[in-house]
């Protein structure tokens, strides 16, 4: 899955360049259209991996990318901007 490959690249980047603990950072993920779908899924994976971090996902013209009931869990809640 593309999200898994991208998450591996992000993890490698963080390991090489982020000097502070990756769990205590603020991350921003963005994307448009199909990139927005991947961005949302990547943000979900980052929230799960870096539980103490703040992860923000800003996507535009994004198709619905999940029907999982866990998508409405509190840890994935954010604000919608219209």
C-alpha angles and dihedrals in degrees: 000000000000092000091058092051091048092047089053090053092048091049091050091049092049092048092051103039111021110086097184122069108287089225093065100052137100115238129191121199122186138175146154128230108325089005087056091057090051090045092054092047091046091050089052091052091047092050089052094046101040101039096173094048128092112236121189123190119197112184133169131207089357121172119225105277105183144034094186114132089221089067089085094052115129094248090063097045119122141152124279117221117202 
